[in-house]
Amino acid sequence: MLDALEVFTTVVLGVMVGVEFSVAFVMNRIFSGLPDDANQQARSHGGRMLGALMPFWYFGSLVLIAIWAAATWGDGDTGLLVTAGALLVVSIVMSILLLVPINNRGKTWTAETRPADWKEQMSRWDRYHYVRVAVIVAAFAVLVTALV
């Protein structure tokens, strides 16, 4: 049963990291190459879609890591699991304080209602997102280290 939890947790977090990596280094670059209206519309739609899903994915991953850590408490890998969980907490706090406010504004914009500085706001979101991706990649690396 513990093996299944370990694999499931690793896959759930790994796929989340892959999605966030793709948003940072693939999707947003594709969107930026589109005309302004299409770029902004794609980002707004992505913000609505992923904005609804990612909180469950982040918190779900954190809960899975916590369950794994509790199930193996006192073993040699507990410190690694706590570190991975702490990094996820950092990414969640970053999300709530830095990324979600921008996303909540951006997901409501249309070509007619977007502010003049919308590109600057999206660039700020991208910069914060790069840091968040680095944090969750580190969490994933630590988690995989605990697995092996």
DSSP file (Angstrom, degrees, kcal/mol; ACC not computed):
  #  RESIDUE AA STRUCTURE BP1 BP2  ACC     N-H-->O    O-->H-N    N-H-->O    O-->H-N    TCO  KAPPA ALPHA  PHI   PSI    X-CA   Y-CA   Z-CA
    1    1 A M     >        0   0    0      0, 0.0     4,-2.1     0, 0.0     5,-0.2   0.000 360.0 360.0 360.0 -41.5    0.0    0.0    0.0
    2    2 A L  H  >  +     0   0    0      1,-0.2     4,-2.7     2,-0.2     5,-0.2   0.899 360.0  54.8 -63.0 -39.8    2.8    2.4    0.8
    3    3 A D  H  > S+     0   0    0      1,-0.2     4,-2.5     2,-0.2    -1,-0.2   0.919 107.6  49.7 -59.1 -42.9    4.4    1.7   -2.5
    4    4 A A  H  > S+     0   0    0      1,-0.2     4,-2.9     2,-0.2     5,-0.2   0.908 110.7  49.7 -63.1 -42.1    1.2    2.7   -4.3
    5    5 A L  H  X S+     0   0    0     -4,-2.1     4,-2.8     2,-0.2     5,-0.2   0.922 111.1  49.8 -61.4 -44.9    1.0    5.9   -2.3
    6    6 A E  H  X S+     0   0    0     -4,-2.7     4,-2.1     2,-0.2    -2,-0.2   0.931 114.9  42.5 -61.1 -47.0    4.6    6.8   -3.1
    7    7 A V  H  X S+     0   0    0     -4,-2.5     4,-2.6     2,-0.2     5,-0.2   0.932 115.3  49.4 -66.3 -45.9    4.1    6.2   -6.8
    8    8 A F  H  X S+     0   0    0     -4,-2.9     4,-2.8    -5,-0.2     5,-0.2   0.922 112.4  47.8 -60.3 -45.5    0.7    7.9   -7.0
    9    9 A T  H  X S+     0   0    0     -4,-2.8     4,-2.5    -5,-0.2     5,-0.3   0.914 112.5  49.2 -62.0 -43.7    2.1   11.0   -5.1
   10   10 A T  H  X S+     0   0    0     -4,-2.1     4,-2.5    -5,-0.2    -2,-0.2   0.901 113.3  46.2 -64.2 -41.8    5.1   11.1   -7.4
   11   11 A V  H  X S+     0   0    0     -4,-2.6     4,-2.8     2,-0.2     5,-0.3   0.934 112.3  50.1 -67.2 -45.5    3.0   10.9  -10.5
   12   12 A V  H  X S+     0   0    0     -4,-2.8     4,-1.9    -5,-0.2    -2,-0.2   0.942 117.0  40.4 -59.1 -48.6    0.5   13.5   -9.3
   13   13 A L  H  X S+     0   0    0     -4,-2.5     4,-2.6    -5,-0.2    -1,-0.2   0.904 114.5  53.6 -67.6 -40.3    3.2   16.0   -8.4
   14   14 A G  H  X S+     0   0    0     -4,-2.5     4,-2.2    -5,-0.3    -2,-0.2   0.902 109.3  47.1 -62.2 -42.3    5.3   15.2  -11.5
   15   15 A V  H  X S+     0   0    0     -4,-2.8     4,-2.5     2,-0.2    -1,-0.2   0.905 111.3  52.3 -66.6 -39.9    2.3   15.8  -13.9
   16   16 A M  H  X S+     0   0    0     -4,-1.9     4,-2.6    -5,-0.3     5,-0.2   0.928 109.5  49.0 -60.8 -44.3    1.6   19.1  -12.1
   17   17 A V  H  X S+     0   0    0     -4,-2.6     4,-2.7     1,-0.2    -1,-0.2   0.910 110.4  52.0 -61.1 -41.5    5.2   20.1  -12.5
   18   18 A G  H  X S+     0   0    0     -4,-2.2     4,-2.4     2,-0.2    -2,-0.2   0.907 109.9  48.1 -62.1 -42.1    5.0   19.2  -16.2
   19   19 A V  H  X S+     0   0    0     -4,-2.5     4,-2.5     2,-0.2    -2,-0.2   0.945 114.4  45.5 -63.1 -48.0    1.8   21.3  -16.7
   20   20 A E  H  X S+     0   0    0     -4,-2.6     4,-2.2     1,-0.2    -2,-0.2   0.882 112.9  50.7 -65.5 -37.4    3.3   24.3  -14.9
   21   21 A F  H  X S+     0   0    0     -4,-2.7     4,-2.9    -5,-0.2     5,-0.3   0.921 110.6  50.1 -62.9 -44.2    6.6   23.9  -16.8
   22   22 A S  H  X>S+     0   0    0     -4,-2.4     5,-2.5     1,-0.2     4,-2.1   0.896 109.3  50.9 -62.4 -41.6    4.6   23.8  -20.1
   23   23 A V  I  <>S+     0   0    0     -4,-2.5     5,-2.1     3,-0.2     6,-0.2   0.936 116.0  42.7 -59.9 -45.4    2.7   26.9  -19.2
   24   24 A A  I  <5S+     0   0    0     -4,-2.2    -2,-0.2     1,-0.2    -1,-0.2   0.922 128.8  22.8 -68.5 -46.1    5.9   28.8  -18.4
   25   25 A F  I  <5S+     0   0    0     -4,-2.9    -3,-0.2    -5,-0.2    -2,-0.2   0.492 134.8  20.0-109.4  -4.5    8.1   27.6  -21.3
   26   26 A V  I  X5S+     0   0    0     -4,-2.1     4,-2.3    -5,-0.3    -3,-0.2   0.621 119.8  41.0-124.5 -65.1    5.7   26.6  -24.1
   27   27 A M  I  ><S+     0   0    0     -5,-2.5     4,-3.1     1,-0.2     5,-0.2   0.922 115.8  46.8 -62.0 -49.5    2.2   27.9  -23.8
   28   28 A N  H  ><S+     0   0    0     -5,-2.1     4,-2.1    -6,-0.3    -1,-0.2   0.832 112.5  51.6 -65.5 -30.0    2.9   31.5  -22.8
   29   29 A R  H  > S+     0   0    0     -6,-0.2     4,-0.9     2,-0.2    -1,-0.2   0.883 110.9  48.1 -71.3 -37.6    5.6   31.8  -25.4
   30   30 A I  H >< S+     0   0    0     -4,-2.3     3,-1.0     1,-0.2     4,-0.4   0.951 112.5  48.9 -63.0 -48.0    3.1   30.5  -28.0
   31   31 A F  H >< S+     0   0    0     -4,-3.1     3,-1.7     1,-0.3    -2,-0.2   0.889 105.7  57.3 -59.2 -39.9    0.5   33.0  -26.7
   32   32 A S  H 3< S+     0   0    0     -4,-2.1    -1,-0.3     1,-0.3    -2,-0.2   0.742 101.0  58.1 -65.5 -22.1    3.0   35.9  -26.8
   33   33 A G  T << S+     0   0    0     -3,-1.0    -1,-0.3    -4,-0.9    -2,-0.2   0.546  92.9  87.8 -83.2  -7.1    3.5   35.2  -30.5
   34   34 A L  S <  S-     0   0    0     -3,-1.7     6,-0.0    -4,-0.4     5,-0.0  -0.448  95.9 -83.5 -85.0 161.2   -0.2   35.8  -31.3
   35   35 A P     >  -     0   0    0      0, 0.0     4,-2.9     0, 0.0     3,-0.3  -0.286  52.1-100.5 -57.9 155.1   -1.8   39.1  -32.1
   36   36 A D  H  > S+     0   0    0      1,-0.2     4,-2.9     2,-0.2     5,-0.3   0.856 120.6  50.4 -50.8 -46.2   -2.7   41.0  -28.9
   37   37 A D  H  > S+     0   0    0      1,-0.2     4,-2.2     2,-0.2    -1,-0.2   0.925 115.5  42.2 -62.0 -43.9   -6.4   40.1  -28.9
   38   38 A A  H  > S+     0   0    0     -3,-0.3     4,-2.7     2,-0.2    -2,-0.2   0.892 114.2  52.4 -69.8 -39.2   -5.7   36.4  -29.3
   39   39 A N  H  X S+     0   0    0     -4,-2.9     4,-2.4     2,-0.2    -2,-0.2   0.957 113.5  42.6 -58.7 -52.7   -2.8   36.5  -26.8
   40   40 A Q  H  X S+     0   0    0     -4,-2.9     4,-2.4    -5,-0.2    -2,-0.2   0.889 114.4  51.0 -64.7 -39.3   -4.9   38.1  -24.1
   41   41 A Q  H  X S+     0   0    0     -4,-2.2     4,-2.4    -5,-0.3    -1,-0.2   0.906 111.1  48.4 -65.2 -41.7   -7.9   35.9  -24.9
   42   42 A A  H  X S+     0   0    0     -4,-2.7     4,-2.8     2,-0.2    -2,-0.2   0.913 112.8  47.8 -65.1 -42.8   -5.8   32.8  -24.6
   43   43 A R  H  X S+     0   0    0     -4,-2.4     4,-2.5    -5,-0.2    -2,-0.2   0.898 111.9  50.2 -65.5 -39.7   -4.3   33.9  -21.3
   44   44 A S  H  X S+     0   0    0     -4,-2.4     4,-2.0     2,-0.2    -2,-0.2   0.928 113.0  45.9 -63.5 -44.4   -7.7   34.8  -19.9
   45   45 A H  H  X S+     0   0    0     -4,-2.4     4,-2.8     2,-0.2     5,-0.2   0.926 113.8  48.6 -65.4 -43.9   -9.1   31.4  -20.9
   46   46 A G  H  X>S+     0   0    0     -4,-2.8     4,-2.7     1,-0.2     5,-0.6   0.887 109.5  53.6 -61.7 -38.7   -6.0   29.6  -19.5
   47   47 A G  H  X5S+     0   0    0     -4,-2.5     4,-1.1    -5,-0.2    -1,-0.2   0.883 112.0  44.3 -63.8 -38.8   -6.3   31.6  -16.3
   48   48 A R  H  X5S+     0   0    0     -4,-2.0     4,-1.1     3,-0.2    -2,-0.2   0.937 118.9  42.2 -69.7 -46.2   -9.9   30.6  -15.9
   49   49 A M  H  X5S+     0   0    0     -4,-2.8     4,-1.1     2,-0.2     3,-0.4   0.971 124.6  32.5 -68.0 -55.9   -9.3   26.9  -16.7
   50   50 A L  H  X5S+     0   0    0     -4,-2.7     4,-3.1     1,-0.2    -3,-0.2   0.819 112.8  63.3 -73.9 -29.5   -6.1   26.3  -14.8
   51   51 A G  H  <<S+     0   0    0     -4,-1.1    -1,-0.2    -5,-0.6    -2,-0.2   0.816 106.1  46.1 -62.3 -29.4   -7.1   28.8  -12.1
   52   52 A A  H  < S+     0   0    0     -4,-1.1     4,-0.3    -3,-0.4    -1,-0.2   0.800 121.1  37.0 -80.3 -29.9  -10.0   26.5  -11.2
   53   53 A L  H >X S+     0   0    0     -4,-1.1     4,-1.6     2,-0.1     3,-0.7   0.869 102.2  66.6 -90.6 -41.5   -7.9   23.3  -11.3
   54   54 A M  H 3X S+     0   0    0     -4,-3.1     4,-3.2     1,-0.2     5,-0.3   0.806  91.2  60.5 -63.2 -35.0   -4.6   24.2   -9.8
   55   55 A P  H 3> S+     0   0    0      0, 0.0     4,-2.5     0, 0.0     5,-0.3   0.930 109.2  45.2 -58.0 -41.2   -5.6   24.9   -6.2
   56   56 A F  H <> S+     0   0    0     -3,-0.7     4,-2.4    -4,-0.3    -2,-0.2   0.886 114.6  49.2 -66.1 -37.8   -6.9   21.4   -5.9
   57   57 A W  H  X S+     0   0    0     -4,-1.6     4,-2.3     2,-0.2    -1,-0.2   0.922 114.0  44.2 -68.6 -45.1   -3.8   20.0   -7.6
   58   58 A Y  H  X S+     0   0    0     -4,-3.2     4,-2.2     2,-0.2    -2,-0.2   0.961 119.8  40.4 -64.8 -51.5   -1.4   21.9   -5.4
   59   59 A F  H  X S+     0   0    0     -4,-2.5     4,-2.5    -5,-0.3    -2,-0.2   0.885 114.7  53.6 -67.3 -37.0   -3.2   21.2   -2.1
   60   60 A G  H  X S+     0   0    0     -4,-2.4     4,-2.5    -5,-0.3    -1,-0.2   0.912 109.0  48.9 -61.5 -42.8   -3.9   17.6   -3.1
   61   61 A S  H  X S+     0   0    0     -4,-2.3     4,-2.3     2,-0.2    -2,-0.2   0.906 111.0  50.4 -62.7 -41.2   -0.2   17.1   -3.8
   62   62 A L  H  X S+     0   0    0     -4,-2.2     4,-2.3     2,-0.2    -2,-0.2   0.907 110.3  49.4 -63.8 -41.8    0.7   18.6   -0.4
   63   63 A V  H  X S+     0   0    0     -4,-2.5     4,-2.6     2,-0.2    -2,-0.2   0.919 110.2  51.0 -63.4 -43.6   -1.8   16.3    1.3
   64   64 A L  H  X S+     0   0    0     -4,-2.5     4,-2.4     1,-0.2    -2,-0.2   0.915 110.8  48.0 -61.0 -42.8   -0.4   13.3   -0.4
   65   65 A I  H  X S+     0   0    0     -4,-2.3     4,-2.8     2,-0.2    -1,-0.2   0.906 111.2  51.5 -63.7 -40.5    3.1   14.2    0.6
   66   66 A A  H  X S+     0   0    0     -4,-2.3     4,-2.6     2,-0.2    -2,-0.2   0.905 110.2  48.5 -63.6 -41.3    1.9   14.8    4.2
   67   67 A I  H  X S+     0   0    0     -4,-2.6     4,-2.5     2,-0.2    -2,-0.2   0.921 112.5  48.7 -64.3 -43.3    0.2   11.3    4.2
   68   68 A W  H  X S+     0   0    0     -4,-2.4     4,-1.3     2,-0.2    -2,-0.2   0.926 112.4  48.3 -61.5 -45.2    3.4    9.7    2.9
   69   69 A A  H  < S+     0   0    0     -4,-2.8     3,-0.3     1,-0.2    -2,-0.2   0.913 112.5  48.4 -62.7 -42.4    5.5   11.5    5.5
   70   70 A A  H >< S+     0   0    0     -4,-2.6     3,-1.0     1,-0.2    -1,-0.2   0.890 109.7  52.8 -64.2 -38.8    3.1   10.5    8.3
   71   71 A A  H 3< S+     0   0    0     -4,-2.5    -1,-0.2     1,-0.2    -2,-0.2   0.755 120.1  33.2 -69.7 -23.5    3.2    6.9    7.1
   72   72 A T  T >< S+     0   0    0     -4,-1.3     3,-2.7    -3,-0.3     6,-0.3   0.146  83.2 156.4-117.1  18.7    7.0    6.8    7.1
   73   73 A W  T <   +     0   0    0     -3,-1.0     3,-0.1     1,-0.3    -3,-0.1  -0.174  69.3  20.6 -52.1 131.6    7.6    9.1   10.1
   74   74 A G  T 3  S+     0   0    0      1,-0.4    -1,-0.3    -5,-0.1    -4,-0.1   0.217  96.1 118.7  93.5 -13.8   11.0    8.4   11.7
   75   75 A D  S X  S-     0   0    0     -3,-2.7     3,-1.3    -6,-0.2    -1,-0.4  -0.291  82.3-100.0 -75.6 170.4   12.4    6.7    8.6
   76   76 A G  T 3  S+     0   0    0      1,-0.2     3,-0.4     2,-0.1     4,-0.3   0.744 119.0  54.1 -64.0 -24.4   15.4    8.1    6.9
   77   77 A D  T 3> S+     0   0    0      1,-0.2     4,-2.1    -5,-0.2     3,-0.3   0.484  78.1  94.0 -92.6  -1.8   13.4    9.8    4.1
   78   78 A T  H <> S+     0   0    0     -3,-1.3     4,-2.6    -6,-0.3     5,-0.2   0.890  83.4  54.3 -58.5 -40.9   11.0   11.7    6.4
   79   79 A G  H  > S+     0   0    0     -3,-0.4     4,-2.2    -4,-0.3    -1,-0.2   0.879 107.5  50.5 -61.5 -38.4   13.3   14.8    6.2
   80   80 A L  H  > S+     0   0    0     -3,-0.3     4,-2.6    -4,-0.3    -1,-0.2   0.908 110.8  48.8 -65.7 -41.2   13.2   14.7    2.4
   81   81 A L  H  X S+     0   0    0     -4,-2.1     4,-2.6     2,-0.2    -2,-0.2   0.903 110.9  49.8 -66.1 -40.8    9.4   14.5    2.4
   82   82 A V  H  X S+     0   0    0     -4,-2.6     4,-2.7     2,-0.2    -1,-0.2   0.901 111.4  50.1 -63.8 -39.9    9.1   17.4    4.9
   83   83 A T  H  X S+     0   0    0     -4,-2.2     4,-2.4     2,-0.2    -2,-0.2   0.931 110.9  48.4 -63.5 -45.8   11.4   19.4    2.7
   84   84 A A  H  X S+     0   0    0     -4,-2.6     4,-1.9     1,-0.2    -2,-0.2   0.917 113.5  48.0 -60.4 -43.2    9.4   18.6   -0.4
   85   85 A G  H  X S+     0   0    0     -4,-2.6     4,-2.3     2,-0.2    -2,-0.2   0.903 109.7  52.1 -63.8 -41.5    6.2   19.6    1.4
   86   86 A A  H  X S+     0   0    0     -4,-2.7     4,-2.3     1,-0.2    -2,-0.2   0.894 108.2  51.5 -63.4 -39.3    7.8   22.8    2.7
   87   87 A L  H  X S+     0   0    0     -4,-2.4     4,-2.2     2,-0.2    -1,-0.2   0.891 108.9  50.8 -64.5 -38.1    8.7   23.7   -0.9
   88   88 A L  H  X S+     0   0    0     -4,-1.9     4,-2.3     2,-0.2    -2,-0.2   0.899 107.8  53.0 -64.5 -39.1    5.1   23.1   -2.0
   89   89 A V  H  X S+     0   0    0     -4,-2.3     4,-2.7     2,-0.2    -2,-0.2   0.921 107.8  51.2 -60.8 -42.8    3.9   25.3    0.9
   90   90 A V  H  X S+     0   0    0     -4,-2.3     4,-2.7     1,-0.2    -2,-0.2   0.920 110.5  48.9 -58.6 -43.8    6.3   28.1   -0.4
   91   91 A S  H  X S+     0   0    0     -4,-2.2     4,-2.2     2,-0.2    -1,-0.2   0.864 111.5  49.5 -66.4 -34.8    4.8   27.7   -3.9
   92   92 A I  H  X S+     0   0    0     -4,-2.3     4,-2.7     2,-0.2    -2,-0.2   0.919 111.7  47.6 -68.7 -43.9    1.3   27.8   -2.5
   93   93 A V  H  X S+     0   0    0     -4,-2.7     4,-2.7     2,-0.2     5,-0.3   0.923 112.4  50.1 -63.0 -43.7    2.0   31.0   -0.5
   94   94 A M  H  X>S+     0   0    0     -4,-2.7     4,-3.0    -5,-0.2     5,-1.2   0.925 111.0  50.4 -57.3 -44.7    3.7   32.5   -3.6
   95   95 A S  I  <>S+     0   0    0     -4,-2.2     5,-3.5     3,-0.2     4,-0.2   0.945 113.4  43.7 -59.4 -49.8    0.6   31.6   -5.7
   96   96 A I  I  <5S+     0   0    0     -4,-2.7    -1,-0.2     1,-0.2    -2,-0.2   0.900 123.1  35.8 -65.3 -42.0   -1.8   33.2   -3.2
   97   97 A L  I  <5S+     0   0    0     -4,-2.7    -2,-0.2    -5,-0.2    -1,-0.2   0.838 134.2  14.6 -82.9 -33.6    0.2   36.3   -2.6
   98   98 A L  I  X5S+     0   0    0     -4,-3.0     4,-0.7    -5,-0.3    -3,-0.2   0.840 127.6  32.8-112.3 -47.6    1.7   37.0   -6.0
   99   99 A L  I  ><S+     0   0    0     -5,-1.2     4,-2.8    -4,-0.2     5,-0.2   0.898 108.3  58.1 -88.0 -42.4    0.2   35.1   -8.9
  100  100 A V  H  ><S+     0   0    0     -5,-3.5     4,-3.2     1,-0.2     5,-0.2   0.896 102.6  54.4 -60.9 -42.5   -3.5   34.6   -8.0
  101  101 A P  H  > S+     0   0    0      0, 0.0     4,-1.4     0, 0.0    -1,-0.2   0.920 113.5  42.6 -58.7 -40.9   -4.3   38.4   -7.7
  102  102 A I  H  X S+     0   0    0     -4,-0.7     4,-2.9     2,-0.2    -2,-0.2   0.935 115.4  49.8 -67.8 -45.0   -2.9   39.0  -11.2
  103  103 A N  H  X S+     0   0    0     -4,-2.8     4,-2.6     1,-0.2    -1,-0.2   0.898 106.6  55.5 -60.5 -41.3   -4.6   35.9  -12.6
  104  104 A N  H  < S+     0   0    0     -4,-3.2     4,-0.3    -5,-0.2    -1,-0.2   0.853 113.3  41.8 -62.9 -34.0   -8.0   36.9  -11.0
  105  105 A R  H >< S+     0   0    0     -4,-1.4     3,-1.4    -5,-0.2     4,-0.5   0.944 115.6  49.2 -72.5 -49.2   -7.7   40.2  -12.9
  106  106 A G  H >< S+     0   0    0     -4,-2.9     3,-1.0     1,-0.3    -2,-0.2   0.801 100.7  62.2 -64.1 -32.3   -6.5   38.8  -16.1
  107  107 A K  T 3< S+     0   0    0     -4,-2.6    -1,-0.3     1,-0.2    -2,-0.1   0.648 104.5  49.9 -72.3 -11.4   -9.1   36.0  -16.4
  108  108 A T  T <  S+     0   0    0     -3,-1.4    -1,-0.2    -4,-0.3    -2,-0.2   0.536  87.9 110.0 -99.3  -8.7  -11.9   38.6  -16.6
  109  109 A W    <   -     0   0    0     -3,-1.0     2,-0.3    -4,-0.5   -65,-0.1  -0.339  41.0-178.7 -72.7 147.4  -10.3   40.8  -19.3
  110  110 A T     >  -     0   0    0     -2,-0.1     4,-2.0   -66,-0.0     3,-0.3  -0.789  48.9 -92.5-126.2 175.8  -11.6   41.0  -22.8
  111  111 A A  T  4 S+     0   0    0     -2,-0.3    -2,-0.0     1,-0.2   -73,-0.0   0.826 129.1  45.0 -59.2 -29.9  -10.3   43.0  -25.7
  112  112 A E  T  4 S+     0   0    0      1,-0.1    -1,-0.2     0, 0.0    -3,-0.1   0.748 120.4  36.4 -85.6 -24.6  -12.6   45.8  -24.7
  113  113 A T  T  4 S+     0   0    0     -3,-0.3    -2,-0.2    -5,-0.1    -1,-0.1   0.522  82.4 115.4-110.2  -6.6  -11.9   45.8  -20.9
  114  114 A R     <  -     0   0    0     -4,-2.0    -8,-0.0     1,-0.1     2,-0.0  -0.363  67.5-114.5 -67.5 144.8   -8.2   45.0  -20.6
  115  115 A P    >   -     0   0    0      0, 0.0     3,-1.5     0, 0.0     4,-0.2  -0.285  23.4-109.3 -74.9 164.8   -6.1   47.7  -19.0
  116  116 A A  T 3  S+     0   0    0      1,-0.3     3,-0.4     2,-0.1     4,-0.1   0.812 118.8  50.7 -62.3 -30.7   -3.4   49.5  -20.9
  117  117 A D  T 3> S+     0   0    0      1,-0.2     4,-2.2     2,-0.1     3,-0.3   0.091  71.5 120.1 -96.2  24.1   -0.7   47.8  -18.9
  118  118 A W  H <> S+     0   0    0     -3,-1.5     4,-2.3     1,-0.2    -1,-0.2   0.861  74.1  52.3 -60.0 -37.2   -2.1   44.3  -19.4
  119  119 A K  H  > S+     0   0    0     -3,-0.4     4,-2.3     2,-0.2    -1,-0.2   0.893 108.9  50.2 -66.3 -38.0    1.2   43.1  -21.0
  120  120 A E  H  > S+     0   0    0     -3,-0.3     4,-2.2     2,-0.2    -2,-0.2   0.903 110.9  49.5 -65.1 -40.8    3.2   44.4  -18.1
  121  121 A Q  H  X S+     0   0    0     -4,-2.2     4,-2.4     2,-0.2    -2,-0.2   0.897 111.5  48.6 -65.0 -39.7    0.9   42.6  -15.7
  122  122 A M  H  X S+     0   0    0     -4,-2.3     4,-2.6     2,-0.2    -2,-0.2   0.878 109.9  52.3 -68.0 -36.8    1.3   39.4  -17.7
  123  123 A S  H  X S+     0   0    0     -4,-2.3     4,-2.3     2,-0.2    -2,-0.2   0.896 109.5  49.5 -64.4 -39.6    5.1   39.8  -17.8
  124  124 A R  H  X S+     0   0    0     -4,-2.2     4,-2.4     2,-0.2     5,-0.2   0.932 110.8  49.9 -63.5 -45.0    5.1   40.2  -14.0
  125  125 A W  H  X S+     0   0    0     -4,-2.4     4,-2.6     1,-0.2    -2,-0.2   0.917 109.9  52.0 -58.4 -43.4    2.9   37.0  -13.7
  126  126 A D  H  X S+     0   0    0     -4,-2.6     4,-2.4     2,-0.2    -1,-0.2   0.919 108.6  49.9 -60.3 -44.3    5.3   35.2  -15.9
  127  127 A R  H  X S+     0   0    0     -4,-2.3     4,-1.6     1,-0.2    -1,-0.2   0.931 113.2  45.4 -62.1 -45.4    8.3   36.2  -13.8
  128  128 A Y  H  X S+     0   0    0     -4,-2.4     4,-2.5     1,-0.2    -1,-0.2   0.897 111.4  54.2 -62.4 -39.0    6.6   35.0  -10.6
  129  129 A H  H  X S+     0   0    0     -4,-2.6     4,-3.0    -5,-0.2    -2,-0.2   0.882 102.7  56.0 -65.3 -38.0    5.6   31.9  -12.4
  130  130 A Y  H  X S+     0   0    0     -4,-2.4     4,-2.1     2,-0.2    -1,-0.2   0.921 109.8  46.5 -58.5 -43.0    9.2   31.1  -13.4
  131  131 A V  H  X S+     0   0    0     -4,-1.6     4,-2.1     2,-0.2    -2,-0.2   0.923 112.0  50.6 -65.4 -43.2   10.2   31.3   -9.7
  132  132 A R  H  X S+     0   0    0     -4,-2.5     4,-2.6     1,-0.2     5,-0.2   0.908 108.7  52.2 -61.5 -41.1    7.2   29.1   -8.7
  133  133 A V  H  X S+     0   0    0     -4,-3.0     4,-2.4     1,-0.2     5,-0.2   0.918 108.2  51.2 -61.0 -42.6    8.2   26.5  -11.4
  134  134 A A  H  X S+     0   0    0     -4,-2.1     4,-2.0     1,-0.2    -1,-0.2   0.903 110.6  49.6 -60.3 -40.4   11.7   26.4  -10.0
  135  135 A V  H  X S+     0   0    0     -4,-2.1     4,-2.2     2,-0.2    -2,-0.2   0.919 113.4  44.1 -66.2 -44.3   10.3   25.9   -6.5
  136  136 A I  H  X S+     0   0    0     -4,-2.6     4,-2.4     2,-0.2    -1,-0.2   0.818 110.5  54.9 -75.6 -27.4    8.0   23.0   -7.5
  137  137 A V  H  X S+     0   0    0     -4,-2.4     4,-2.6    -5,-0.2    -1,-0.2   0.916 109.6  48.3 -64.9 -41.6   10.8   21.4   -9.7
  138  138 A A  H  X S+     0   0    0     -4,-2.0     4,-2.4    -5,-0.2    -2,-0.2   0.916 110.7  50.9 -62.8 -42.5   12.9   21.4   -6.5
  139  139 A A  H  X S+     0   0    0     -4,-2.2     4,-2.4     1,-0.2    -2,-0.2   0.916 111.4  48.0 -60.4 -42.8   10.1   19.9   -4.6
  140  140 A F  H  X S+     0   0    0     -4,-2.4     4,-2.8     2,-0.2     5,-0.2   0.915 110.3  51.2 -64.7 -43.4    9.7   17.2   -7.2
  141  141 A A  H  X S+     0   0    0     -4,-2.6     4,-2.0     1,-0.2    -2,-0.2   0.908 112.0  46.8 -60.7 -42.2   13.4   16.5   -7.2
  142  142 A V  H  X S+     0   0    0     -4,-2.4     4,-2.0     2,-0.2    -1,-0.2   0.905 111.9  51.3 -66.2 -40.8   13.4   16.1   -3.4
  143  143 A L  H  X S+     0   0    0     -4,-2.4     4,-1.8     1,-0.2    -2,-0.2   0.923 110.0  48.6 -62.0 -44.7   10.3   13.9   -3.6
  144  144 A V  H  X S+     0   0    0     -4,-2.8     4,-2.3     1,-0.2    -1,-0.2   0.877 107.8  55.7 -64.3 -37.0   11.9   11.6   -6.2
  145  145 A T  H  < S+     0   0    0     -4,-2.0    -1,-0.2     1,-0.2    -2,-0.2   0.901 107.7  49.1 -60.3 -41.1   15.1   11.5   -4.0
  146  146 A A  H  < S+     0   0    0     -4,-2.0    -1,-0.2     1,-0.2    -2,-0.2   0.856 109.8  53.0 -66.0 -33.8   12.9   10.2   -1.2
  147  147 A L  H  <        0   0    0     -4,-1.8    -2,-0.2     1,-0.2    -1,-0.2   0.899 360.0 360.0 -68.9 -41.3   11.3    7.7   -3.5
  148  148 A V     <        0   0    0     -4,-2.3    -1,-0.2    -5,-0.1    -2,-0.2   0.455 360.0 360.0 -92.4 360.0   14.6    6.2   -4.6
